[in-house]
């Protein structure tokens, strides 16, 4: 239904403003506003790969969300029981810890892809990657996105901080388009169990302490076995994995804001061993603490 045309007199003549109340439904508008205003995506890495046979990525699970976009050639991809052959402009999105694999379909000998590793800074508030009704789709306005991805890769040579900032905005726009097309239906989850919320707050306040799962369960007034079960239901991962993630995300923020020695960053984030901290950081973020600090200019 079009807006009524109401002409008003201005110094330029007869004209009126278009407010587009009916351009998108209220539901889509609310979901889009939530994604754009409250989702903070952290792009850990973005890369542009050229592959030739023999090559394939065997089934694996990783601790971040994955975006694979095909630039040329074809890929045969699988994730969570779904499979597809992807052509240029097609994309695969995989939530963290979801099994996935990809390689060449029969008859394809080479391809090019863009790869993005992405985290949501507060997954308790919902991971949009888990809100997709299918993992494979064609990116809208692919030629424009292809140009933008190439620009992001090139911009890394000048300023990696700017490049990753551009990549994070691109991820937000992709999700806004997925909401418009019905591929993503995202809303903030219901309020968590207050016992789990108190345990989460306890972990956030005591990152540098030597915490056991029993210690955390006691703050929630739960037996350890029951606590583990309820925690996994609420957060999707184990309490130990959540605490490990919290510590690494805290270290990430400290590296961004402060120029303290890595040993101090590690200790304040709950890692007693600098070696273990560095190896954990690299495994989780696909980059060393030193490289991340250089990237952000801290």
HUUR-V798523 format. One record per backbone hydrogen bond with DSSP energy under -1.0 kcal/mol. CO is the residue of the C=O (numbers start at 1). NH is the residue of the N-H. E is the energy in kcal/mol with one decimal. If there is no record, write none. Layout:
CO|NH|E, CO|NH|E
This chain:
8|15|-1.4, 10|13|-1.3, 13|10|-1.4, 15|8|-1.5, 20|23|-1.5, 25|29|-2.6, 26|30|-2.4, 27|31|-2.3, 28|32|-2.7, 29|33|-2.4, 30|34|-2.1, 31|35|-2.3, 32|36|-2.7, 33|37|-2.3, 34|38|-2.3, 35|39|-1.1, 40|121|-2.2, 42|119|-2.4, 45|117|-2.4, 47|115|-2.6, 49|113|-2.2, 51|111|-2.0, 57|102|-1.8, 60|100|-1.7, 62|97|-3.4, 65|118|-3.0, 66|94|-2.7, 67|116|-2.4, 68|92|-2.6, 69|114|-2.9, 70|89|-2.8, 72|112|-2.2, 75|86|-3.5, 76|103|-1.9, 77|84|-2.0, 78|101|-2.3, 79|82|-2.4, 82|79|-2.4, 84|77|-2.9, 86|75|-2.0, 87|90|-2.8, 89|139|-2.8, 90|70|-2.3, 91|137|-1.8, 92|68|-2.6, 94|66|-2.7, 95|98|-1.8, 99|80|-1.2, 100|60|-1.9, 101|78|-2.8, 102|57|-3.4, 103|76|-3.3, 105|108|-1.9, 109|53|-2.1, 111|51|-3.0, 112|71|-2.8, 112|72|-1.5, 113|49|-2.8, 114|69|-2.6, 115|47|-2.4, 116|67|-2.4, 117|44|-2.6, 117|45|-1.2, 118|65|-3.0, 119|42|-3.3, 122|125|-2.0, 123|126|-2.0, 127|130|-2.3, 128|131|-1.8, 131|185|-1.8, 135|93|-2.1, 137|91|-2.8, 141|145|-1.9, 142|146|-3.2, 143|147|-2.0, 144|148|-2.0, 145|149|-2.7, 146|150|-2.3, 147|151|-2.1, 148|152|-2.4, 149|153|-2.3, 150|154|-2.3, 151|155|-2.7, 152|156|-1.2, 154|157|-1.3, 155|158|-1.4, 155|159|-3.3, 159|163|-2.2, 160|164|-2.6, 161|165|-1.8, 162|166|-2.4, 163|167|-2.0, 164|168|-2.1, 165|169|-1.7, 166|170|-2.0, 167|171|-2.1, 168|172|-1.7, 169|173|-2.1, 170|174|-2.4, 171|175|-2.1, 172|176|-2.2, 173|177|-2.1, 174|178|-2.2, 175|179|-2.0, 176|180|-1.8, 177|181|-2.0, 178|183|-1.6, 178|184|-1.8, 179|182|-1.1, 183|133|-2.9, 193|197|-2.5, 194|198|-2.2, 195|199|-1.5, 196|200|-2.5, 197|201|-2.3, 198|202|-2.1, 199|203|-2.2, 200|204|-2.4, 201|205|-2.0, 202|206|-1.0, 206|209|-1.2, 209|211|-1.5, 212|216|-1.8, 213|217|-2.6, 214|218|-2.2, 215|219|-1.1, 217|222|-2.0, 218|221|-1.3, 223|227|-3.0, 224|228|-2.6, 225|229|-1.9, 226|230|-2.7, 227|231|-2.8, 228|232|-2.2, 229|233|-1.9, 230|234|-2.0, 231|235|-2.9, 232|236|-2.1, 238|242|-2.3, 239|243|-2.6, 240|244|-2.3, 241|245|-2.2, 242|246|-2.8, 243|247|-2.4, 244|248|-2.1, 245|249|-2.8, 246|250|-2.3, 247|251|-2.3, 248|252|-2.2, 249|253|-1.9, 250|254|-2.3, 251|255|-2.5, 252|256|-1.3, 253|257|-2.0, 254|258|-2.9, 261|265|-2.1, 262|266|-2.9, 263|267|-2.0, 264|268|-2.6, 265|269|-1.2, 266|271|-2.9, 267|270|-1.5, 273|277|-2.3, 274|278|-2.7, 275|279|-2.3, 276|280|-2.7, 277|281|-2.8, 278|282|-2.3, 279|283|-2.2, 280|284|-2.3, 281|285|-3.0, 282|286|-1.8, 288|292|-2.5, 289|293|-2.5, 290|294|-2.4, 291|295|-2.1, 292|296|-2.1, 293|297|-1.0, 293|298|-1.6
